[in-house]
């Protein structure tokens, strides 16, 4: 059987992986916009949530290119499954971070721990110069009551659903 591209059809693998890639690109561009243009400093957990996007973008491009070149169906299914798993894991991380922001549970002590005791003014000045950490449990921006961590969870769920759709459609063909 000929690959989808040679039959004049659009492969669900190509559609799903390119959609994931475009959503991931737009999301990371938005994160950089908030950071570099608006001036919101990301907390450590925000930066860690970006790792999924840095993985999803090239992986989804690779999956789309592989589908266009007629790679074996099993390889394409594996690629879509990886996209879905990475996106789902990032959605879970986004939910965790949003829960930390809403004080539903305690976050990592590295970015939500107690403020260290400062004994004198010299220590205070030294700490202010050395650390520019934004606490993970403080929301810097909300839109419609949802923080950026919450939007990350929703966007990641969307990407997982798209990858899952591509997987299901490919399995049925």
Phi and psi in radians as a Rosetta constraint file:
Dihedral C 1 N 2 CA 2 C 2 CIRCULARHARMONIC -1.322 0.35
Dihedral N 2 CA 2 C 2 N 3 CIRCULARHARMONIC 2.608 0.35
Dihedral C 2 N 3 CA 3 C 3 CIRCULARHARMONIC -1.061 0.35
Dihedral N 3 CA 3 C 3 N 4 CIRCULARHARMONIC 2.733 0.35
Dihedral C 3 N 4 CA 4 C 4 CIRCULARHARMONIC -0.885 0.35
Dihedral N 4 CA 4 C 4 N 5 CIRCULARHARMONIC -0.812 0.35
Dihedral C 4 N 5 CA 5 C 5 CIRCULARHARMONIC -1.047 0.35
Dihedral N 5 CA 5 C 5 N 6 CIRCULARHARMONIC -0.638 0.35
Dihedral C 5 N 6 CA 6 C 6 CIRCULARHARMONIC -1.342 0.35
Dihedral N 6 CA 6 C 6 N 7 CIRCULARHARMONIC -0.335 0.35
Dihedral C 6 N 7 CA 7 C 7 CIRCULARHARMONIC -1.586 0.35
Dihedral N 7 CA 7 C 7 N 8 CIRCULARHARMONIC -0.016 0.35
Dihedral C 7 N 8 CA 8 C 8 CIRCULARHARMONIC 1.399 0.35
Dihedral N 8 CA 8 C 8 N 9 CIRCULARHARMONIC 0.286 0.35
Dihedral C 8 N 9 CA 9 C 9 CIRCULARHARMONIC -1.847 0.35
Dihedral N 9 CA 9 C 9 N 10 CIRCULARHARMONIC 2.729 0.35
Dihedral C 9 N 10 CA 10 C 10 CIRCULARHARMONIC -1.635 0.35
Dihedral N 10 CA 10 C 10 N 11 CIRCULARHARMONIC 2.155 0.35
Dihedral C 10 N 11 CA 11 C 11 CIRCULARHARMONIC -1.279 0.35
Dihedral N 11 CA 11 C 11 N 12 CIRCULARHARMONIC 2.401 0.35
Dihedral C 11 N 12 CA 12 C 12 CIRCULARHARMONIC -1.085 0.35
Dihedral N 12 CA 12 C 12 N 13 CIRCULARHARMONIC -0.466 0.35
Dihedral C 12 N 13 CA 13 C 13 CIRCULARHARMONIC -1.143 0.35
Dihedral N 13 CA 13 C 13 N 14 CIRCULARHARMONIC -0.803 0.35
Dihedral C 13 N 14 CA 14 C 14 CIRCULARHARMONIC -1.139 0.35
Dihedral N 14 CA 14 C 14 N 15 CIRCULARHARMONIC -0.815 0.35
Dihedral C 14 N 15 CA 15 C 15 CIRCULARHARMONIC -1.027 0.35
Dihedral N 15 CA 15 C 15 N 16 CIRCULARHARMONIC -0.867 0.35
Dihedral C 15 N 16 CA 16 C 16 CIRCULARHARMONIC -1.163 0.35
Dihedral N 16 CA 16 C 16 N 17 CIRCULARHARMONIC -0.807 0.35
Dihedral C 16 N 17 CA 17 C 17 CIRCULARHARMONIC -1.197 0.35
Dihedral N 17 CA 17 C 17 N 18 CIRCULARHARMONIC -0.660 0.35
Dihedral C 17 N 18 CA 18 C 18 CIRCULARHARMONIC -1.197 0.35
Dihedral N 18 CA 18 C 18 N 19 CIRCULARHARMONIC -0.625 0.35
Dihedral C 18 N 19 CA 19 C 19 CIRCULARHARMONIC -1.127 0.35
Dihedral N 19 CA 19 C 19 N 20 CIRCULARHARMONIC -0.767 0.35
Dihedral C 19 N 20 CA 20 C 20 CIRCULARHARMONIC -1.066 0.35
Dihedral N 20 CA 20 C 20 N 21 CIRCULARHARMONIC -0.754 0.35
Dihedral C 20 N 21 CA 21 C 21 CIRCULARHARMONIC -1.086 0.35
Dihedral N 21 CA 21 C 21 N 22 CIRCULARHARMONIC -0.794 0.35
Dihedral C 21 N 22 CA 22 C 22 CIRCULARHARMONIC -1.157 0.35
Dihedral N 22 CA 22 C 22 N 23 CIRCULARHARMONIC -0.704 0.35
Dihedral C 22 N 23 CA 23 C 23 CIRCULARHARMONIC -1.134 0.35
Dihedral N 23 CA 23 C 23 N 24 CIRCULARHARMONIC -0.757 0.35
Dihedral C 23 N 24 CA 24 C 24 CIRCULARHARMONIC -1.121 0.35
Dihedral N 24 CA 24 C 24 N 25 CIRCULARHARMONIC -0.735 0.35
Dihedral C 24 N 25 CA 25 C 25 CIRCULARHARMONIC -1.078 0.35
Dihedral N 25 CA 25 C 25 N 26 CIRCULARHARMONIC -0.796 0.35
Dihedral C 25 N 26 CA 26 C 26 CIRCULARHARMONIC -1.127 0.35
Dihedral N 26 CA 26 C 26 N 27 CIRCULARHARMONIC -0.669 0.35
Dihedral C 26 N 27 CA 27 C 27 CIRCULARHARMONIC -1.191 0.35
Dihedral N 27 CA 27 C 27 N 28 CIRCULARHARMONIC -0.794 0.35
Dihedral C 27 N 28 CA 28 C 28 CIRCULARHARMONIC -1.209 0.35
Dihedral N 28 CA 28 C 28 N 29 CIRCULARHARMONIC -0.594 0.35
Dihedral C 28 N 29 CA 29 C 29 CIRCULARHARMONIC -1.111 0.35
Dihedral N 29 CA 29 C 29 N 30 CIRCULARHARMONIC -0.694 0.35
Dihedral C 29 N 30 CA 30 C 30 CIRCULARHARMONIC -1.109 0.35
Dihedral N 30 CA 30 C 30 N 31 CIRCULARHARMONIC -0.718 0.35
Dihedral C 30 N 31 CA 31 C 31 CIRCULARHARMONIC -1.090 0.35
Dihedral N 31 CA 31 C 31 N 32 CIRCULARHARMONIC -0.766 0.35
Dihedral C 31 N 32 CA 32 C 32 CIRCULARHARMONIC -1.134 0.35
Dihedral N 32 CA 32 C 32 N 33 CIRCULARHARMONIC -0.649 0.35
Dihedral C 32 N 33 CA 33 C 33 CIRCULARHARMONIC -1.051 0.35
Dihedral N 33 CA 33 C 33 N 34 CIRCULARHARMONIC -0.852 0.35
Dihedral C 33 N 34 CA 34 C 34 CIRCULARHARMONIC -1.053 0.35
Dihedral N 34 CA 34 C 34 N 35 CIRCULARHARMONIC -0.649 0.35
Dihedral C 34 N 35 CA 35 C 35 CIRCULARHARMONIC -1.341 0.35
Dihedral N 35 CA 35 C 35 N 36 CIRCULARHARMONIC -0.902 0.35
Dihedral C 35 N 36 CA 36 C 36 CIRCULARHARMONIC -1.515 0.35
Dihedral N 36 CA 36 C 36 N 37 CIRCULARHARMONIC -0.528 0.35
Dihedral C 36 N 37 CA 37 C 37 CIRCULARHARMONIC -1.727 0.35
Dihedral N 37 CA 37 C 37 N 38 CIRCULARHARMONIC -0.872 0.35
Dihedral C 37 N 38 CA 38 C 38 CIRCULARHARMONIC -1.402 0.35
Dihedral N 38 CA 38 C 38 N 39 CIRCULARHARMONIC -0.508 0.35
Dihedral C 38 N 39 CA 39 C 39 CIRCULARHARMONIC 1.667 0.35
Dihedral N 39 CA 39 C 39 N 40 CIRCULARHARMONIC 0.271 0.35
Dihedral C 39 N 40 CA 40 C 40 CIRCULARHARMONIC -1.325 0.35
Dihedral N 40 CA 40 C 40 N 41 CIRCULARHARMONIC 2.153 0.35
Dihedral C 40 N 41 CA 41 C 41 CIRCULARHARMONIC -1.518 0.35
Dihedral N 41 CA 41 C 41 N 42 CIRCULARHARMONIC 2.143 0.35
Dihedral C 41 N 42 CA 42 C 42 CIRCULARHARMONIC -1.275 0.35
Dihedral N 42 CA 42 C 42 N 43 CIRCULARHARMONIC 2.530 0.35
Dihedral C 42 N 43 CA 43 C 43 CIRCULARHARMONIC -1.400 0.35
Dihedral N 43 CA 43 C 43 N 44 CIRCULARHARMONIC 2.956 0.35
Dihedral C 43 N 44 CA 44 C 44 CIRCULARHARMONIC -0.988 0.35
Dihedral N 44 CA 44 C 44 N 45 CIRCULARHARMONIC -0.676 0.35
Dihedral C 44 N 45 CA 45 C 45 CIRCULARHARMONIC -1.205 0.35
Dihedral N 45 CA 45 C 45 N 46 CIRCULARHARMONIC -0.602 0.35
Dihedral C 45 N 46 CA 46 C 46 CIRCULARHARMONIC -1.066 0.35
Dihedral N 46 CA 46 C 46 N 47 CIRCULARHARMONIC -0.786 0.35
Dihedral C 46 N 47 CA 47 C 47 CIRCULARHARMONIC -1.113 0.35
Dihedral N 47 CA 47 C 47 N 48 CIRCULARHARMONIC -0.678 0.35
Dihedral C 47 N 48 CA 48 C 48 CIRCULARHARMONIC -1.163 0.35
Dihedral N 48 CA 48 C 48 N 49 CIRCULARHARMONIC -0.573 0.35
Dihedral C 48 N 49 CA 49 C 49 CIRCULARHARMONIC -1.175 0.35
Dihedral N 49 CA 49 C 49 N 50 CIRCULARHARMONIC -0.410 0.35
Dihedral C 49 N 50 CA 50 C 50 CIRCULARHARMONIC -1.231 0.35
Dihedral N 50 CA 50 C 50 N 51 CIRCULARHARMONIC -0.391 0.35
Dihedral C 50 N 51 CA 51 C 51 CIRCULARHARMONIC -0.983 0.35
Dihedral N 51 CA 51 C 51 N 52 CIRCULARHARMONIC -0.673 0.35
Dihedral C 51 N 52 CA 52 C 52 CIRCULARHARMONIC -1.063 0.35
Dihedral N 52 CA 52 C 52 N 53 CIRCULARHARMONIC -0.721 0.35
Dihedral C 52 N 53 CA 53 C 53 CIRCULARHARMONIC -1.171 0.35
Dihedral N 53 CA 53 C 53 N 54 CIRCULARHARMONIC -0.678 0.35
Dihedral C 53 N 54 CA 54 C 54 CIRCULARHARMONIC -1.156 0.35
Dihedral N 54 CA 54 C 54 N 55 CIRCULARHARMONIC -0.367 0.35
Dihedral C 54 N 55 CA 55 C 55 CIRCULARHARMONIC -1.579 0.35
Dihedral N 55 CA 55 C 55 N 56 CIRCULARHARMONIC -0.736 0.35
Dihedral C 55 N 56 CA 56 C 56 CIRCULARHARMONIC -1.126 0.35
Dihedral N 56 CA 56 C 56 N 57 CIRCULARHARMONIC -0.655 0.35
Dihedral C 56 N 57 CA 57 C 57 CIRCULARHARMONIC -1.086 0.35
Dihedral N 57 CA 57 C 57 N 58 CIRCULARHARMONIC -0.986 0.35
Dihedral C 57 N 58 CA 58 C 58 CIRCULARHARMONIC -1.225 0.35
Dihedral N 58 CA 58 C 58 N 59 CIRCULARHARMONIC -0.583 0.35
Dihedral C 58 N 59 CA 59 C 59 CIRCULARHARMONIC -1.147 0.35
Dihedral N 59 CA 59 C 59 N 60 CIRCULARHARMONIC -0.741 0.35
Dihedral C 59 N 60 CA 60 C 60 CIRCULARHARMONIC -1.175 0.35
Dihedral N 60 CA 60 C 60 N 61 CIRCULARHARMONIC -0.619 0.35
Dihedral C 60 N 61 CA 61 C 61 CIRCULARHARMONIC -1.117 0.35
Dihedral N 61 CA 61 C 61 N 62 CIRCULARHARMONIC -0.717 0.35
Dihedral C 61 N 62 CA 62 C 62 CIRCULARHARMONIC -1.129 0.35
Dihedral N 62 CA 62 C 62 N 63 CIRCULARHARMONIC -0.721 0.35
Dihedral C 62 N 63 CA 63 C 63 CIRCULARHARMONIC -1.135 0.35
Dihedral N 63 CA 63 C 63 N 64 CIRCULARHARMONIC -0.762 0.35
Dihedral C 63 N 64 CA 64 C 64 CIRCULARHARMONIC -1.096 0.35
Dihedral N 64 CA 64 C 64 N 65 CIRCULARHARMONIC -0.777 0.35
Dihedral C 64 N 65 CA 65 C 65 CIRCULARHARMONIC -1.121 0.35
Dihedral N 65 CA 65 C 65 N 66 CIRCULARHARMONIC -0.680 0.35
Dihedral C 65 N 66 CA 66 C 66 CIRCULARHARMONIC -1.119 0.35
Dihedral N 66 CA 66 C 66 N 67 CIRCULARHARMONIC -0.690 0.35
Dihedral C 66 N 67 CA 67 C 67 CIRCULARHARMONIC -1.144 0.35
Dihedral N 67 CA 67 C 67 N 68 CIRCULARHARMONIC -0.709 0.35
Dihedral C 67 N 68 CA 68 C 68 CIRCULARHARMONIC -1.131 0.35
Dihedral N 68 CA 68 C 68 N 69 CIRCULARHARMONIC -0.468 0.35
Dihedral C 68 N 69 CA 69 C 69 CIRCULARHARMONIC -1.616 0.35
Dihedral N 69 CA 69 C 69 N 70 CIRCULARHARMONIC 0.032 0.35
Dihedral C 69 N 70 CA 70 C 70 CIRCULARHARMONIC 1.408 0.35
Dihedral N 70 CA 70 C 70 N 71 CIRCULARHARMONIC 0.575 0.35
Dihedral C 70 N 71 CA 71 C 71 CIRCULARHARMONIC -1.078 0.35
Dihedral N 71 CA 71 C 71 N 72 CIRCULARHARMONIC 2.747 0.35
Dihedral C 71 N 72 CA 72 C 72 CIRCULARHARMONIC -1.018 0.35
Dihedral N 72 CA 72 C 72 N 73 CIRCULARHARMONIC 2.548 0.35
Dihedral C 72 N 73 CA 73 C 73 CIRCULARHARMONIC -0.972 0.35
Dihedral N 73 CA 73 C 73 N 74 CIRCULARHARMONIC -0.689 0.35
Dihedral C 73 N 74 CA 74 C 74 CIRCULARHARMONIC -1.080 0.35
Dihedral N 74 CA 74 C 74 N 75 CIRCULARHARMONIC -0.676 0.35
Dihedral C 74 N 75 CA 75 C 75 CIRCULARHARMONIC -1.151 0.35
Dihedral N 75 CA 75 C 75 N 76 CIRCULARHARMONIC -0.744 0.35
Dihedral C 75 N 76 CA 76 C 76 CIRCULARHARMONIC -1.147 0.35
Dihedral N 76 CA 76 C 76 N 77 CIRCULARHARMONIC -0.713 0.35
Dihedral C 76 N 77 CA 77 C 77 CIRCULARHARMONIC -1.114 0.35
Dihedral N 77 CA 77 C 77 N 78 CIRCULARHARMONIC -0.693 0.35
Dihedral C 77 N 78 CA 78 C 78 CIRCULARHARMONIC -1.087 0.35
Dihedral N 78 CA 78 C 78 N 79 CIRCULARHARMONIC -0.752 0.35
Dihedral C 78 N 79 CA 79 C 79 CIRCULARHARMONIC -1.070 0.35
Dihedral N 79 CA 79 C 79 N 80 CIRCULARHARMONIC -0.788 0.35
Dihedral C 79 N 80 CA 80 C 80 CIRCULARHARMONIC -1.144 0.35
Dihedral N 80 CA 80 C 80 N 81 CIRCULARHARMONIC -0.677 0.35
Dihedral C 80 N 81 CA 81 C 81 CIRCULARHARMONIC -1.102 0.35
Dihedral N 81 CA 81 C 81 N 82 CIRCULARHARMONIC -0.725 0.35
Dihedral C 81 N 82 CA 82 C 82 CIRCULARHARMONIC -1.102 0.35
Dihedral N 82 CA 82 C 82 N 83 CIRCULARHARMONIC -0.736 0.35
Dihedral C 82 N 83 CA 83 C 83 CIRCULARHARMONIC -1.034 0.35
Dihedral N 83 CA 83 C 83 N 84 CIRCULARHARMONIC -0.788 0.35
Dihedral C 83 N 84 CA 84 C 84 CIRCULARHARMONIC -1.141 0.35
Dihedral N 84 CA 84 C 84 N 85 CIRCULARHARMONIC -0.742 0.35
Dihedral C 84 N 85 CA 85 C 85 CIRCULARHARMONIC -1.141 0.35
Dihedral N 85 CA 85 C 85 N 86 CIRCULARHARMONIC -0.784 0.35
Dihedral C 85 N 86 CA 86 C 86 CIRCULARHARMONIC -1.085 0.35
Dihedral N 86 CA 86 C 86 N 87 CIRCULARHARMONIC -0.777 0.35
Dihedral C 86 N 87 CA 87 C 87 CIRCULARHARMONIC -1.144 0.35
Dihedral N 87 CA 87 C 87 N 88 CIRCULARHARMONIC -0.717 0.35
Dihedral C 87 N 88 CA 88 C 88 CIRCULARHARMONIC -1.123 0.35
Dihedral N 88 CA 88 C 88 N 89 CIRCULARHARMONIC -0.734 0.35
Dihedral C 88 N 89 CA 89 C 89 CIRCULARHARMONIC -1.084 0.35
Dihedral N 89 CA 89 C 89 N 90 CIRCULARHARMONIC -0.711 0.35
Dihedral C 89 N 90 CA 90 C 90 CIRCULARHARMONIC -1.206 0.35
Dihedral N 90 CA 90 C 90 N 91 CIRCULARHARMONIC -0.599 0.35
Dihedral C 90 N 91 CA 91 C 91 CIRCULARHARMONIC -1.091 0.35
Dihedral N 91 CA 91 C 91 N 92 CIRCULARHARMONIC -0.752 0.35
Dihedral C 91 N 92 CA 92 C 92 CIRCULARHARMONIC -1.088 0.35
Dihedral N 92 CA 92 C 92 N 93 CIRCULARHARMONIC -0.715 0.35
Dihedral C 92 N 93 CA 93 C 93 CIRCULARHARMONIC -1.127 0.35
Dihedral N 93 CA 93 C 93 N 94 CIRCULARHARMONIC -0.687 0.35
Dihedral C 93 N 94 CA 94 C 94 CIRCULARHARMONIC -1.107 0.35
Dihedral N 94 CA 94 C 94 N 95 CIRCULARHARMONIC -0.709 0.35
Dihedral C 94 N 95 CA 95 C 95 CIRCULARHARMONIC -1.110 0.35
Dihedral N 95 CA 95 C 95 N 96 CIRCULARHARMONIC -0.761 0.35
Dihedral C 95 N 96 CA 96 C 96 CIRCULARHARMONIC -1.025 0.35
Dihedral N 96 CA 96 C 96 N 97 CIRCULARHARMONIC -0.835 0.35
Dihedral C 96 N 97 CA 97 C 97 CIRCULARHARMONIC -1.113 0.35
Dihedral N 97 CA 97 C 97 N 98 CIRCULARHARMONIC -0.752 0.35
Dihedral C 97 N 98 CA 98 C 98 CIRCULARHARMONIC -1.082 0.35
Dihedral N 98 CA 98 C 98 N 99 CIRCULARHARMONIC -0.660 0.35
Dihedral C 98 N 99 CA 99 C 99 CIRCULARHARMONIC -1.119 0.35
Dihedral N 99 CA 99 C 99 N 100 CIRCULARHARMONIC -0.633 0.35
Dihedral C 99 N 100 CA 100 C 100 CIRCULARHARMONIC -1.127 0.35
Dihedral N 100 CA 100 C 100 N 101 CIRCULARHARMONIC -0.749 0.35
Dihedral C 100 N 101 CA 101 C 101 CIRCULARHARMONIC -1.097 0.35
Dihedral N 101 CA 101 C 101 N 102 CIRCULARHARMONIC -0.673 0.35
Dihedral C 101 N 102 CA 102 C 102 CIRCULARHARMONIC -1.445 0.35
Dihedral N 102 CA 102 C 102 N 103 CIRCULARHARMONIC -0.008 0.35
Dihedral C 102 N 103 CA 103 C 103 CIRCULARHARMONIC 1.166 0.35
Dihedral N 103 CA 103 C 103 N 104 CIRCULARHARMONIC 0.494 0.35
Dihedral C 103 N 104 CA 104 C 104 CIRCULARHARMONIC -1.260 0.35
Dihedral N 104 CA 104 C 104 N 105 CIRCULARHARMONIC -0.547 0.35
Dihedral C 104 N 105 CA 105 C 105 CIRCULARHARMONIC -2.648 0.35
Dihedral N 105 CA 105 C 105 N 106 CIRCULARHARMONIC 2.886 0.35
Dihedral C 105 N 106 CA 106 C 106 CIRCULARHARMONIC -1.380 0.35
Dihedral N 106 CA 106 C 106 N 107 CIRCULARHARMONIC 2.422 0.35
Dihedral C 106 N 107 CA 107 C 107 CIRCULARHARMONIC -1.593 0.35
Dihedral N 107 CA 107 C 107 N 108 CIRCULARHARMONIC -3.062 0.35
Dihedral C 107 N 108 CA 108 C 108 CIRCULARHARMONIC -1.116 0.35
Dihedral N 108 CA 108 C 108 N 109 CIRCULARHARMONIC 2.479 0.35
Dihedral C 108 N 109 CA 109 C 109 CIRCULARHARMONIC -1.162 0.35
Dihedral N 109 CA 109 C 109 N 110 CIRCULARHARMONIC -0.345 0.35
Dihedral C 109 N 110 CA 110 C 110 CIRCULARHARMONIC -1.105 0.35
Dihedral N 110 CA 110 C 110 N 111 CIRCULARHARMONIC -0.505 0.35
Dihedral C 110 N 111 CA 111 C 111 CIRCULARHARMONIC -2.267 0.35
Dihedral N 111 CA 111 C 111 N 112 CIRCULARHARMONIC 0.073 0.35
Dihedral C 111 N 112 CA 112 C 112 CIRCULARHARMONIC -2.362 0.35
Dihedral N 112 CA 112 C 112 N 113 CIRCULARHARMONIC 0.115 0.35
Dihedral C 112 N 113 CA 113 C 113 CIRCULARHARMONIC -1.221 0.35
Dihedral N 113 CA 113 C 113 N 114 CIRCULARHARMONIC 3.060 0.35
Dihedral C 113 N 114 CA 114 C 114 CIRCULARHARMONIC -1.146 0.35
Dihedral N 114 CA 114 C 114 N 115 CIRCULARHARMONIC 2.581 0.35
Dihedral C 114 N 115 CA 115 C 115 CIRCULARHARMONIC -1.217 0.35
Dihedral N 115 CA 115 C 115 N 116 CIRCULARHARMONIC 2.336 0.35
Dihedral C 115 N 116 CA 116 C 116 CIRCULARHARMONIC -1.154 0.35
Dihedral N 116 CA 116 C 116 N 117 CIRCULARHARMONIC 2.642 0.35
Dihedral C 116 N 117 CA 117 C 117 CIRCULARHARMONIC -1.286 0.35
Dihedral N 117 CA 117 C 117 N 118 CIRCULARHARMONIC 2.286 0.35
Dihedral C 117 N 118 CA 118 C 118 CIRCULARHARMONIC -1.945 0.35
Dihedral N 118 CA 118 C 118 N 119 CIRCULARHARMONIC 2.172 0.35
Dihedral C 118 N 119 CA 119 C 119 CIRCULARHARMONIC -1.604 0.35
Dihedral N 119 CA 119 C 119 N 120 CIRCULARHARMONIC -0.453 0.35
Dihedral C 119 N 120 CA 120 C 120 CIRCULARHARMONIC -2.636 0.35
Dihedral N 120 CA 120 C 120 N 121 CIRCULARHARMONIC 3.022 0.35
Dihedral C 120 N 121 CA 121 C 121 CIRCULARHARMONIC -1.124 0.35
Dihedral N 121 CA 121 C 121 N 122 CIRCULARHARMONIC -0.594 0.35
Dihedral C 121 N 122 CA 122 C 122 CIRCULARHARMONIC -1.112 0.35
Dihedral N 122 CA 122 C 122 N 123 CIRCULARHARMONIC -0.719 0.35
Dihedral C 122 N 123 CA 123 C 123 CIRCULARHARMONIC -1.111 0.35
Dihedral N 123 CA 123 C 123 N 124 CIRCULARHARMONIC -0.709 0.35
Dihedral C 123 N 124 CA 124 C 124 CIRCULARHARMONIC -1.078 0.35
Dihedral N 124 CA 124 C 124 N 125 CIRCULARHARMONIC -0.843 0.35
Dihedral C 124 N 125 CA 125 C 125 CIRCULARHARMONIC -1.096 0.35
Dihedral N 125 CA 125 C 125 N 126 CIRCULARHARMONIC -0.685 0.35
Dihedral C 125 N 126 CA 126 C 126 CIRCULARHARMONIC -1.105 0.35
Dihedral N 126 CA 126 C 126 N 127 CIRCULARHARMONIC -0.753 0.35
Dihedral C 126 N 127 CA 127 C 127 CIRCULARHARMONIC -1.181 0.35
Dihedral N 127 CA 127 C 127 N 128 CIRCULARHARMONIC -0.689 0.35
Dihedral C 127 N 128 CA 128 C 128 CIRCULARHARMONIC -1.132 0.35
Dihedral N 128 CA 128 C 128 N 129 CIRCULARHARMONIC -0.637 0.35
Dihedral C 128 N 129 CA 129 C 129 CIRCULARHARMONIC -1.280 0.35
Dihedral N 129 CA 129 C 129 N 130 CIRCULARHARMONIC -0.623 0.35
Dihedral C 129 N 130 CA 130 C 130 CIRCULARHARMONIC -1.433 0.35
Dihedral N 130 CA 130 C 130 N 131 CIRCULARHARMONIC -0.586 0.35
Dihedral C 130 N 131 CA 131 C 131 CIRCULARHARMONIC -2.088 0.35
Dihedral N 131 CA 131 C 131 N 132 CIRCULARHARMONIC 2.284 0.35
Dihedral C 131 N 132 CA 132 C 132 CIRCULARHARMONIC -2.221 0.35
Dihedral N 132 CA 132 C 132 N 133 CIRCULARHARMONIC 0.848 0.35
Dihedral C 132 N 133 CA 133 C 133 CIRCULARHARMONIC -1.564 0.35
Dihedral N 133 CA 133 C 133 N 134 CIRCULARHARMONIC 2.257 0.35
Dihedral C 133 N 134 CA 134 C 134 CIRCULARHARMONIC -1.587 0.35
Dihedral N 134 CA 134 C 134 N 135 CIRCULARHARMONIC 2.224 0.35
Dihedral C 134 N 135 CA 135 C 135 CIRCULARHARMONIC -1.084 0.35
Dihedral N 135 CA 135 C 135 N 136 CIRCULARHARMONIC 2.433 0.35
Dihedral C 135 N 136 CA 136 C 136 CIRCULARHARMONIC -1.283 0.35
Dihedral N 136 CA 136 C 136 N 137 CIRCULARHARMONIC -0.298 0.35
Dihedral C 136 N 137 CA 137 C 137 CIRCULARHARMONIC -1.694 0.35
Dihedral N 137 CA 137 C 137 N 138 CIRCULARHARMONIC 0.155 0.35
Dihedral C 137 N 138 CA 138 C 138 CIRCULARHARMONIC -1.989 0.35
Dihedral N 138 CA 138 C 138 N 139 CIRCULARHARMONIC 2.195 0.35
Dihedral C 138 N 139 CA 139 C 139 CIRCULARHARMONIC -1.469 0.35
Dihedral N 139 CA 139 C 139 N 140 CIRCULARHARMONIC 2.231 0.35
Dihedral C 139 N 140 CA 140 C 140 CIRCULARHARMONIC -1.615 0.35
Dihedral N 140 CA 140 C 140 N 141 CIRCULARHARMONIC -0.420 0.35
Dihedral C 140 N 141 CA 141 C 141 CIRCULARHARMONIC -2.652 0.35
Dihedral N 141 CA 141 C 141 N 142 CIRCULARHARMONIC 2.317 0.35
Dihedral C 141 N 142 CA 142 C 142 CIRCULARHARMONIC -2.276 0.35
Dihedral N 142 CA 142 C 142 N 143 CIRCULARHARMONIC 2.511 0.35
Dihedral C 142 N 143 CA 143 C 143 CIRCULARHARMONIC -2.313 0.35
Dihedral N 143 CA 143 C 143 N 144 CIRCULARHARMONIC 2.176 0.35
Dihedral C 143 N 144 CA 144 C 144 CIRCULARHARMONIC 0.983 0.35
Dihedral N 144 CA 144 C 144 N 145 CIRCULARHARMONIC 0.572 0.35
Dihedral C 144 N 145 CA 145 C 145 CIRCULARHARMONIC 1.402 0.35
Dihedral N 145 CA 145 C 145 N 146 CIRCULARHARMONIC 0.065 0.35
Dihedral C 145 N 146 CA 146 C 146 CIRCULARHARMONIC -1.976 0.35
Dihedral N 146 CA 146 C 146 N 147 CIRCULARHARMONIC 2.326 0.35
Dihedral C 146 N 147 CA 147 C 147 CIRCULARHARMONIC -1.412 0.35
Dihedral N 147 CA 147 C 147 N 148 CIRCULARHARMONIC 3.012 0.35
Dihedral C 147 N 148 CA 148 C 148 CIRCULARHARMONIC -1.102 0.35
Dihedral N 148 CA 148 C 148 N 149 CIRCULARHARMONIC -0.581 0.35
Dihedral C 148 N 149 CA 149 C 149 CIRCULARHARMONIC -1.126 0.35
Dihedral N 149 CA 149 C 149 N 150 CIRCULARHARMONIC -0.682 0.35
Dihedral C 149 N 150 CA 150 C 150 CIRCULARHARMONIC -1.141 0.35
Dihedral N 150 CA 150 C 150 N 151 CIRCULARHARMONIC -0.724 0.35
Dihedral C 150 N 151 CA 151 C 151 CIRCULARHARMONIC -1.139 0.35
Dihedral N 151 CA 151 C 151 N 152 CIRCULARHARMONIC -0.623 0.35
Dihedral C 151 N 152 CA 152 C 152 CIRCULARHARMONIC -1.041 0.35
Dihedral N 152 CA 152 C 152 N 153 CIRCULARHARMONIC -0.747 0.35
Dihedral C 152 N 153 CA 153 C 153 CIRCULARHARMONIC -1.080 0.35
Dihedral N 153 CA 153 C 153 N 154 CIRCULARHARMONIC -0.785 0.35
Dihedral C 153 N 154 CA 154 C 154 CIRCULARHARMONIC -1.153 0.35
Dihedral N 154 CA 154 C 154 N 155 CIRCULARHARMONIC -0.776 0.35
Dihedral C 154 N 155 CA 155 C 155 CIRCULARHARMONIC -1.126 0.35
Dihedral N 155 CA 155 C 155 N 156 CIRCULARHARMONIC -0.717 0.35
Dihedral C 155 N 156 CA 156 C 156 CIRCULARHARMONIC -1.136 0.35
Dihedral N 156 CA 156 C 156 N 157 CIRCULARHARMONIC -0.671 0.35
Dihedral C 156 N 157 CA 157 C 157 CIRCULARHARMONIC -1.092 0.35
Dihedral N 157 CA 157 C 157 N 158 CIRCULARHARMONIC -0.701 0.35
Dihedral C 157 N 158 CA 158 C 158 CIRCULARHARMONIC -1.066 0.35
Dihedral N 158 CA 158 C 158 N 159 CIRCULARHARMONIC -0.804 0.35
Dihedral C 158 N 159 CA 159 C 159 CIRCULARHARMONIC -1.113 0.35
Dihedral N 159 CA 159 C 159 N 160 CIRCULARHARMONIC -0.683 0.35
Dihedral C 159 N 160 CA 160 C 160 CIRCULARHARMONIC -1.113 0.35
Dihedral N 160 CA 160 C 160 N 161 CIRCULARHARMONIC -0.708 0.35
Dihedral C 160 N 161 CA 161 C 161 CIRCULARHARMONIC -1.131 0.35
Dihedral N 161 CA 161 C 161 N 162 CIRCULARHARMONIC -0.705 0.35
Dihedral C 161 N 162 CA 162 C 162 CIRCULARHARMONIC -1.139 0.35
Dihedral N 162 CA 162 C 162 N 163 CIRCULARHARMONIC -0.784 0.35
Dihedral C 162 N 163 CA 163 C 163 CIRCULARHARMONIC -1.107 0.35
Dihedral N 163 CA 163 C 163 N 164 CIRCULARHARMONIC -0.688 0.35
Dihedral C 163 N 164 CA 164 C 164 CIRCULARHARMONIC -1.123 0.35
Dihedral N 164 CA 164 C 164 N 165 CIRCULARHARMONIC -0.680 0.35
Dihedral C 164 N 165 CA 165 C 165 CIRCULARHARMONIC -1.065 0.35
Dihedral N 165 CA 165 C 165 N 166 CIRCULARHARMONIC -0.814 0.35
Dihedral C 165 N 166 CA 166 C 166 CIRCULARHARMONIC -1.067 0.35
Dihedral N 166 CA 166 C 166 N 167 CIRCULARHARMONIC -0.692 0.35
Dihedral C 166 N 167 CA 167 C 167 CIRCULARHARMONIC -1.093 0.35
Dihedral N 167 CA 167 C 167 N 168 CIRCULARHARMONIC -0.867 0.35
Dihedral C 167 N 168 CA 168 C 168 CIRCULARHARMONIC -1.091 0.35
Dihedral N 168 CA 168 C 168 N 169 CIRCULARHARMONIC -0.761 0.35
Dihedral C 168 N 169 CA 169 C 169 CIRCULARHARMONIC -1.107 0.35
Dihedral N 169 CA 169 C 169 N 170 CIRCULARHARMONIC -0.645 0.35
Dihedral C 169 N 170 CA 170 C 170 CIRCULARHARMONIC -1.241 0.35
Dihedral N 170 CA 170 C 170 N 171 CIRCULARHARMONIC -0.666 0.35
Dihedral C 170 N 171 CA 171 C 171 CIRCULARHARMONIC -1.115 0.35
Dihedral N 171 CA 171 C 171 N 172 CIRCULARHARMONIC -0.674 0.35
Dihedral C 171 N 172 CA 172 C 172 CIRCULARHARMONIC -1.272 0.35
Dihedral N 172 CA 172 C 172 N 173 CIRCULARHARMONIC -0.339 0.35
